[in-house]
Amino acid sequence: MARGKPRRYNRPNPSSWTYHREAISTRSRMQDSRNFFQKLPLEVFHLILDNLSVLEVSVFCLASKQMNNSVVDYIGTLAWKRKMMHRNFHGTNFCKQEYLGQHFRDLGVLFKRCTMLLPTKERLKCILHKFSQVPCFLRETCSAPNCIGLSRYGIFLQAIIAGWDEFECQRVFTSLCEVTDLLHKIEAITTTGKPGLKSSEELELRYFCRKVLLDLSPNQSDCVFWLLQLLKPWPLVSQAHLLLILYGPQLSEGPINWQDLVERELPKDALWNLARTILLLFHTPGLKDWTTQTTLAVFEEIIIIPQPWHLENVARLLVVCGNKLCYTVLASRAQSGLIRDIAQIIVYIILVCEKDGYEMNWVVHLVHQLHTGLASDVQRFTFVRHLETMFSEVIAEFLYVFLDGNRPNRDIFTPMCILLDASARFHAKFLHMLLK
């Protein structure tokens, strides 16, 4: 079939009266459609929004400035707050927790879009003040067990700040502290009073910081950022105290287990969270205001809070932290001349490895590293001699404690200690010859 000739279209002349009239008519129709919702009675407009999901309502905020203002007025009503924000966070099953998590993630997107035209400081003030009115979002106003309110607050906050740069996130932290009085609470707990004296306040601080800021961070760098915001304002002693409040051993969601750190050995799982956090700070390169020396100083402060720890707990924390940090701590002590102290810790590290099923070759390698790193032959021999002597002292201490209740015969016990000391001297020289 033969094709017909192409139809020709005549473009209207912009200067013609007809074109001008059509353009005005088109713009008028566009303006009318854009103002359609504003022409509706307020109750009808709110009824339409009530039938939309949270994400669909957030799309309205992107339509125009007027629509944004209308949505802001809508979500500011008491009825909407009660319906969308005041949820039951108690006794929820897994499915409901997942639903609430997605719900508050969507609320974060909604508030992010509603306030996008405001300066950062103003939008944060608007958002955080509204959410601080929910009782379950403030730990001290909610004492219900297993309340998931704070973790939902954390999900909401993460949705708000997604894609924000570090400077804006610092403003988020500052605004959050202003709303919750967080820094004053940290100061009151870490700089005044004995650890454990304010156990309920310690738990409130632990849960708020962990569930709102730390545990829900999408990656390690974000977790380090929030952790440093919490630590930086304080001296080393308070930083160590705060780390123990946040990640120290805890018995079945109860108070922090301060006394057992000092008096008896803890299982390895009890110190894992603390070790993971110390390693996070130790291994993250290029941190501002935080160096390897800072980590070492904080570590040394941690193991004497509330009093010097049981040596097995110190050794277990070092083992869980791994070879690099363990060696760095012990080498730092070696540089300070604390050879006997290092030997004592190594004996307990060997004990921990035997109890917890770690490879003993790791300890042998650690001892060899420390021996090689000492500056002179005299120091190396002193190190090996103290190590072997410490075996004798620790074994003797264990035996004495074991037999103390049975009224041990001191005439038999004393020669045995002397024999152990003699054996230690022999092995010190023998191992020194091999290691040399």
C-alpha positions as CSV (number, residue, x, y, z in Angstrom):
1,M,0.0,0.0,0.0
2,A,1.3,3.3,-1.0
3,R,2.0,5.6,1.9
4,G,0.2,8.9,2.0
5,K,1.9,12.2,2.3
6,P,2.9,13.1,5.8
7,R,0.6,15.5,7.5
8,R,2.0,18.9,8.1
9,Y,1.4,20.7,11.4
10,N,1.5,24.4,11.7
11,R,3.2,25.6,14.9
12,P,1.1,28.5,16.5
13,N,2.7,31.9,16.4
14,P,3.6,32.9,20.0
15,S,2.8,36.5,19.2
16,S,-0.7,35.7,18.1
17,W,-3.7,36.5,20.3
18,T,-5.0,33.0,20.1
19,Y,-1.7,31.4,21.4
20,H,-1.6,33.9,24.2
21,R,-5.1,33.1,25.3
22,E,-4.4,29.3,25.2
23,A,-1.3,29.7,27.3
24,I,-3.2,31.7,30.0
25,S,-5.9,29.1,30.0
26,T,-3.4,26.2,30.4
27,R,-1.6,28.0,33.3
28,S,-4.9,28.7,34.9
29,R,-5.9,25.0,34.7
30,M,-2.6,23.9,36.2
31,Q,-2.9,26.4,39.0
32,D,-6.5,25.2,39.7
33,S,-5.4,21.6,39.8
34,R,-2.5,22.5,42.2
35,N,-4.9,24.4,44.5
36,F,-7.6,21.7,44.3
37,F,-6.8,20.3,47.8
38,Q,-6.6,23.8,49.3
39,K,-10.2,24.4,48.1
40,L,-11.5,21.4,50.0
41,P,-12.8,21.9,53.5
42,L,-10.1,21.0,56.1
43,E,-12.0,18.1,57.4
44,V,-12.3,16.5,53.9
45,F,-8.6,17.1,53.2
46,H,-7.7,15.4,56.5
47,L,-10.1,12.5,55.7
48,I,-8.3,12.0,52.4
49,L,-4.9,11.9,54.2
50,D,-6.3,9.5,56.9
51,N,-6.8,6.9,54.1
52,L,-3.3,7.1,52.9
53,S,-0.2,5.3,54.2
54,V,2.5,7.3,56.0
55,L,4.8,7.1,52.9
56,E,2.0,8.3,50.6
57,V,1.4,11.3,52.9
58,S,5.1,12.1,52.7
59,V,4.8,12.3,48.9
60,F,2.3,15.1,49.3
61,C,5.1,17.1,51.0
62,L,7.0,17.1,47.8
63,A,4.2,18.5,45.6
64,S,4.5,22.2,46.7
65,K,5.3,24.5,49.5
66,Q,1.6,25.0,50.2
67,M,0.9,21.3,50.3
68,N,3.9,20.8,52.6
69,N,2.4,23.4,55.0
70,S,-0.9,21.6,54.9
71,V,0.6,18.2,55.7
72,V,2.6,19.8,58.6
73,D,-0.6,21.1,60.0
74,Y,-2.2,17.7,59.6
75,I,0.5,15.8,61.4
76,G,0.5,18.4,64.1
77,T,-3.0,17.5,65.2
78,L,-3.5,15.7,68.5
79,A,-5.6,13.0,66.9
80,W,-2.8,12.2,64.4
81,K,-0.2,12.0,67.1
82,R,-2.3,9.7,69.2
83,K,-2.9,7.5,66.2
84,M,0.5,7.4,64.6
85,M,3.1,8.0,67.4
86,H,1.6,6.8,70.7
87,R,1.8,3.1,70.0
88,N,1.8,0.1,72.4
89,F,5.5,-0.9,72.8
90,H,4.9,-3.4,75.6
91,G,4.6,-7.2,75.3
92,T,4.9,-7.2,71.5
93,N,5.7,-10.3,69.5
94,F,8.2,-10.4,66.7
95,C,5.8,-9.7,63.9
96,K,4.5,-6.6,65.6
97,Q,8.0,-5.4,66.4
98,E,8.8,-5.7,62.7
99,Y,5.7,-3.8,61.8
100,L,6.4,-1.0,64.3
101,G,10.0,-0.8,63.0
102,Q,8.8,-0.2,59.5
103,H,6.1,2.2,60.7
104,F,8.6,4.4,62.5
105,R,11.0,4.2,59.6
106,D,8.3,5.6,57.4
107,L,7.5,8.3,60.0
108,G,11.2,9.3,59.8
109,V,10.9,9.7,56.0
110,L,7.7,11.7,56.5
111,F,9.2,14.1,59.0
112,K,12.4,14.4,56.9
113,R,10.3,15.5,53.9
114,C,8.0,17.8,56.0
115,T,10.9,19.8,57.4
116,M,13.2,19.8,54.4
117,L,12.5,23.5,53.8
118,L,13.7,24.5,57.3
119,P,17.2,25.1,58.5
120,T,18.8,22.0,60.2
121,K,18.6,23.5,63.7
122,E,14.9,24.3,63.3
123,R,13.9,21.0,61.7
124,L,15.6,19.1,64.5
125,K,13.9,21.2,67.2
126,C,10.6,20.5,65.5
127,I,11.1,16.8,65.2
128,L,12.8,15.9,68.5
129,H,10.5,18.0,70.6
130,K,7.4,16.3,69.1
131,F,8.8,12.8,69.7
132,S,10.1,13.6,73.2
133,Q,6.4,13.8,74.2
134,V,6.0,10.0,73.7
135,P,6.6,8.5,77.2
136,C,8.2,5.3,75.9
137,F,10.8,7.3,74.0
138,L,12.2,8.6,77.4
139,R,13.5,5.7,79.5
140,E,12.9,7.5,82.8
141,T,9.2,7.8,82.1
142,C,8.7,4.2,81.1
143,S,9.5,1.4,83.6
144,A,7.7,-1.4,81.7
145,P,9.9,-4.5,81.1
146,N,10.8,-5.4,77.5
147,C,9.7,-2.0,76.2
148,I,10.8,-1.6,72.6
149,G,10.0,2.2,72.5
150,L,13.6,3.3,72.5
151,S,14.7,1.0,69.7
152,R,11.8,2.3,67.6
153,Y,12.9,5.8,68.4
154,G,16.4,4.8,67.1
155,I,14.9,3.5,63.9
156,F,13.0,6.8,63.4
157,L,16.2,8.8,64.0
158,Q,18.2,6.8,61.6
159,A,15.6,7.4,58.9
160,I,15.8,11.1,59.5
161,I,19.6,11.4,59.2
162,A,20.1,9.0,56.4
163,G,22.4,10.7,53.9
164,W,23.4,13.6,56.2
165,D,27.0,14.6,56.5
166,E,29.1,14.5,59.7
167,F,28.5,18.2,60.6
168,E,24.7,17.8,60.4
169,C,24.9,14.6,62.5
170,Q,26.8,16.5,65.2
171,R,23.9,19.0,65.2
172,V,21.6,16.0,65.7
173,F,23.6,14.9,68.7
174,T,23.6,18.4,70.2
175,S,19.8,18.8,69.7
176,L,19.2,15.3,71.2
177,C,21.2,16.2,74.2
178,E,19.3,19.5,74.7
179,V,15.9,17.7,74.5
180,T,16.9,14.7,76.8
181,D,19.5,16.4,79.0
182,L,21.8,13.5,78.1
183,L,25.2,15.1,78.9
184,H,24.1,16.2,82.3
185,K,22.9,12.7,83.1
186,I,26.2,11.2,82.0
187,E,28.1,13.8,84.1
188,A,26.0,13.0,87.2
189,I,26.6,9.3,86.9
190,T,30.3,9.1,85.8
191,T,31.9,12.0,87.7
192,T,30.0,11.8,91.0
193,G,29.4,8.8,93.2
194,K,30.6,5.2,93.2
195,P,29.9,2.8,90.3
196,G,26.7,0.9,91.0
197,L,25.5,3.5,93.5
198,K,22.9,4.7,91.0
199,S,22.1,1.4,89.3
200,S,18.7,2.4,87.9
201,E,20.1,5.6,86.3
202,E,23.0,3.6,84.9
203,L,20.6,1.2,83.2
204,E,18.5,4.1,81.9
205,L,21.6,5.7,80.3
206,R,22.8,2.3,78.9
207,Y,19.5,1.5,77.2
208,F,18.9,5.0,75.8
209,C,22.4,5.3,74.3
210,R,22.6,1.7,73.0
211,K,19.1,1.5,71.5
212,V,18.7,5.0,70.1
213,L,22.3,5.7,68.9
214,L,24.7,2.8,68.9
215,D,23.0,-0.6,68.3
216,L,21.0,0.5,65.2
217,S,23.9,2.2,63.4
218,P,24.0,0.8,59.8
219,N,27.8,0.3,59.8
220,Q,30.8,0.4,62.1
221,S,31.9,3.9,61.1
222,D,28.5,5.3,62.2
223,C,28.7,3.4,65.5
224,V,32.2,4.9,66.1
225,F,30.9,8.4,65.3
226,W,28.1,8.2,67.9
227,L,30.4,6.5,70.4
228,L,33.0,9.3,70.1
229,Q,30.2,12.0,70.5
230,L,29.4,10.3,73.8
231,L,33.0,9.9,75.0
232,K,34.8,13.1,73.8
233,P,33.4,15.6,76.3
234,W,34.8,13.7,79.3
235,P,38.2,13.0,80.9
236,L,39.8,9.5,80.6
237,V,38.4,8.2,83.9
238,S,34.8,9.2,82.9
239,Q,35.3,7.7,79.4
240,A,36.3,4.4,80.9
241,H,33.4,4.5,83.3
242,L,30.9,5.4,80.5
243,L,32.2,2.5,78.4
244,L,31.6,0.1,81.2
245,I,28.1,1.4,81.7
246,L,27.3,1.0,78.0
247,Y,29.0,-2.4,77.4
248,G,30.1,-3.8,80.8
249,P,28.9,-7.2,82.0
250,Q,25.2,-7.5,83.0
251,L,23.2,-10.2,84.6
252,S,19.9,-11.0,82.9
253,E,19.0,-7.5,82.0
254,G,19.6,-6.4,85.6
255,P,22.1,-3.9,87.1
256,I,25.7,-3.8,85.8
257,N,27.8,-6.6,87.4
258,W,30.4,-4.3,89.1
259,Q,31.3,-6.5,92.0
260,D,32.0,-9.7,90.1
261,L,34.5,-7.8,88.0
262,V,36.6,-7.4,91.2
263,E,35.8,-10.5,93.2
264,R,35.5,-13.5,90.9
265,E,36.1,-14.6,87.3
266,L,33.4,-14.0,84.7
267,P,32.6,-16.2,81.7
268,K,34.0,-15.1,78.4
269,D,30.6,-14.0,76.9
270,A,30.3,-11.4,79.7
271,L,33.2,-9.3,78.4
272,W,32.6,-9.8,74.6
273,N,30.6,-6.6,74.0
274,L,33.2,-4.5,75.9
275,A,36.1,-6.1,74.0
276,R,34.3,-5.5,70.7
277,T,33.8,-1.8,71.4
278,I,37.4,-1.3,72.5
279,L,38.6,-3.0,69.3
280,L,36.3,-0.8,67.3
281,L,38.0,2.3,68.7
282,F,41.5,0.6,68.4
283,H,41.2,-0.5,64.8
284,T,39.4,2.5,63.2
285,P,42.0,4.6,61.5
286,G,42.2,8.4,61.3
287,L,39.9,9.2,64.2
288,K,39.9,12.8,65.4
289,D,40.9,13.3,69.0
290,W,41.3,9.5,69.5
291,T,44.7,7.7,69.1
292,T,46.2,4.3,70.1
293,Q,47.5,5.9,73.2
294,T,44.0,7.0,74.1
295,T,42.7,3.5,73.7
296,L,45.5,2.2,75.9
297,A,44.9,4.8,78.6
298,V,41.2,4.1,78.6
299,F,41.8,0.4,78.8
300,E,44.1,0.8,81.9
301,E,41.3,2.9,83.5
302,I,38.6,0.4,82.7
303,I,40.3,-2.5,84.6
304,I,40.5,-0.6,87.9
305,I,36.8,0.4,88.0
306,P,35.3,0.2,90.5
307,Q,38.5,-1.4,92.0
308,P,41.3,-3.4,90.4
309,W,39.7,-6.3,88.6
310,H,40.2,-9.9,89.3
311,L,43.3,-10.8,87.3
312,E,41.5,-13.6,85.4
313,N,39.0,-11.0,84.2
314,V,41.8,-8.7,83.0
315,A,43.4,-11.6,81.2
316,R,40.1,-12.7,79.6
317,L,39.4,-9.2,78.3
318,L,42.9,-9.2,76.7
319,V,42.4,-12.6,75.2
320,V,39.0,-11.7,73.7
321,C,40.5,-8.4,72.3
322,G,42.9,-10.5,70.3
323,N,46.6,-10.6,69.6
324,K,47.3,-7.0,68.4
325,L,45.6,-5.1,71.2
326,C,46.9,-7.6,73.8
327,Y,50.5,-7.3,72.6
328,T,50.2,-3.5,72.5
329,V,48.9,-3.3,76.1
330,L,51.6,-5.6,77.4
331,A,54.4,-4.0,75.3
332,S,53.3,-0.6,76.7
333,R,53.7,-1.9,80.2
334,A,57.1,-3.3,79.3
335,Q,58.2,0.1,78.2
336,S,57.2,1.4,81.7
337,G,59.3,-1.3,83.3
338,L,56.4,-3.4,84.7
339,I,58.0,-6.7,83.8
340,R,56.7,-8.6,86.9
341,D,53.2,-7.3,86.2
342,I,53.4,-8.6,82.6
343,A,54.5,-12.0,83.8
344,Q,51.6,-12.2,86.2
345,I,49.1,-11.3,83.4
346,I,50.6,-13.9,81.1
347,V,50.1,-16.7,83.6
348,Y,46.4,-15.8,83.8
349,I,46.2,-15.5,80.0
350,I,47.5,-19.1,79.8
351,L,44.9,-20.1,82.4
352,V,42.1,-18.4,80.4
353,C,43.3,-20.1,77.1
354,E,43.2,-23.5,78.8
355,K,39.7,-22.9,80.3
356,D,38.1,-21.3,77.2
357,G,39.7,-23.6,74.6
358,Y,42.0,-21.2,72.8
359,E,45.2,-22.4,71.1
360,M,48.1,-22.4,73.4
361,N,50.4,-21.6,70.5
362,W,48.9,-18.1,70.5
363,V,50.3,-17.5,74.0
364,V,53.7,-18.9,73.0
365,H,53.9,-16.5,70.1
366,L,52.8,-13.6,72.3
367,V,55.5,-14.4,74.9
368,H,58.1,-14.7,72.1
369,Q,57.0,-11.3,70.7
370,L,57.3,-9.6,74.1
371,H,60.7,-11.3,74.8
372,T,62.1,-10.2,71.4
373,G,60.8,-6.6,71.9
374,L,62.7,-6.1,75.2
375,A,65.7,-3.8,74.8
376,S,68.5,-5.8,76.5
377,D,69.5,-9.3,77.6
378,V,69.1,-8.3,81.2
379,Q,65.5,-7.4,80.6
380,R,64.9,-10.5,78.6
381,F,66.3,-12.7,81.4
382,T,64.3,-10.8,84.0
383,F,61.1,-11.3,82.0
384,V,61.6,-15.1,81.8
385,R,62.6,-15.3,85.4
386,H,59.5,-13.4,86.6
387,L,57.3,-15.5,84.3
388,E,58.5,-18.8,85.8
389,T,58.4,-17.4,89.3
390,M,54.9,-16.2,88.8
391,F,53.8,-19.7,87.9
392,S,55.0,-20.8,91.3
393,E,53.3,-17.9,93.1
394,V,50.0,-18.4,91.3
395,I,49.9,-22.1,91.9
396,A,50.9,-21.7,95.5
397,E,48.1,-19.1,95.9
398,F,45.6,-21.5,94.4
399,L,46.6,-24.3,96.6
400,Y,46.5,-22.1,99.7
401,V,43.0,-21.0,98.9
402,F,41.9,-24.5,98.1
403,L,43.3,-25.9,101.4
404,D,42.5,-23.0,103.7
405,G,39.2,-24.4,104.8
406,N,40.7,-27.8,105.7
407,R,43.4,-26.4,108.1
408,P,46.5,-27.2,105.9
409,N,49.7,-28.5,107.4
410,R,52.1,-25.6,107.1
411,D,55.1,-27.8,107.6
412,I,54.3,-29.7,104.4
413,F,53.0,-26.7,102.4
414,T,56.2,-24.5,102.9
415,P,58.7,-27.0,101.5
416,M,56.4,-27.5,98.5
417,C,56.5,-23.8,97.7
418,I,60.3,-23.8,98.0
419,L,60.4,-26.7,95.5
420,L,58.2,-24.8,93.1
421,D,60.5,-21.8,93.4
422,A,63.6,-23.9,92.7
423,S,61.9,-25.4,89.6
424,A,61.0,-21.9,88.5
425,R,64.6,-20.7,88.7
426,F,65.8,-23.7,86.6
427,H,63.2,-23.2,83.9
428,A,63.9,-19.5,83.8
429,K,67.5,-20.1,82.8
430,F,66.6,-23.0,80.5
431,L,63.9,-21.0,78.6
432,H,66.2,-18.0,78.4
433,M,68.8,-20.1,76.7
434,L,66.2,-21.4,74.2
435,L,64.6,-18.0,73.5
436,K,68.0,-16.4,73.1
